[in-house]
Every structure is written in C-alpha cells, then in structure tokens.
Amino acid sequence: MSETPDLAARSAAFAEDVQRLLDAVLPHDKRIISVKFAQRYVIRPEGEGAYSQRIPLFIDGERYADLSFSLHQELDRRNEHLKTSRTDFAAYWRQAVADGREAWRRRQLRAAVRDLQHEAAETLRSCGWEVSEPLAVSPDHNGPYRRW
C-alpha cells in the first residue's frame, strides 16, 4: 500500500479526537500523536520509549495504574476511509491491585485484632512475642465472624 497525504491527515485528525476524549475523562498531561510507522501511522501518547508513553490513572489523587496504547492506522482497500488495523493496549494495573490487596488485608488484620484481642495475643505469644494484658480487657467481639 502506498502512503497518501490523506492517510497522514486522517490519522492526525483521529489522534486529535482521541486527545479530546482522554482530556474529557482523565486528568493527564500526555499529548496524543500520530507518527509514521512503515506504510501506516500509529496513534499513541507522545514520549520516547514505552514507559514515557504511559498515561497515569489516578483515584482520589493517588496514582494507581498506567495506561498504554497504540492504534495502527491505514486506509481501507478503496483508500476512502481510515481503519485501525491493529490495537495494542496495556493497563499496568498489577502493582495497583497488589498494593490495594495489601492495604485491604492490613485493614482486615487490624479489625480482627480489635475484635479478637485474646486470640491475637495468643498468636503473638506463640510467635515469641511478650504480650501483657491491658488494665481494661475488652471482651471478644465475634459477631461479625458468625454472620452470613
């Protein structure tokens, strides 16, 4: 397939559409560009190298994951319409899930220790800790462990 100026212009226009969409839904400062790649154009975030092309995804102002994508553009067989011949998406979410899981498990642990203080103390003693009872001992609160 030979390149036409129409392909470059249409791919650039589509990159602008993607930019507007991302600007409307994500707080980011990445510019979406259309770059020549062999006989086609690729729409992707600006940057040198895969890491610098990632778009950070935030929840409540905290970075939780990254989004990376590339859309390979060419004209259809009649050279009339732009088509995406290949898409590559990657959401770098594993670390975010691992961090969230760790935070959730730690929160659950603290709740369990508050609810079942005697068992927590016994478990710590079995691990070699020295644990002494407070002046005011709270009774175990095992209700949440029995409900469906």
Protein Blocks (a to p, Z undefined) as FASTA:
>chain_A
ZZdfklmmmmmmmmmmmmmmmmmmpccfbdcddddehjbccdddededjklmpccddeeh
iafbdcdddddddddfkomaccdfbdcddddfklmmmmmmmmmmmmmmmmmmmmmmmlmm
mmmmmnopacdddfbdcdddfklmmpZZ
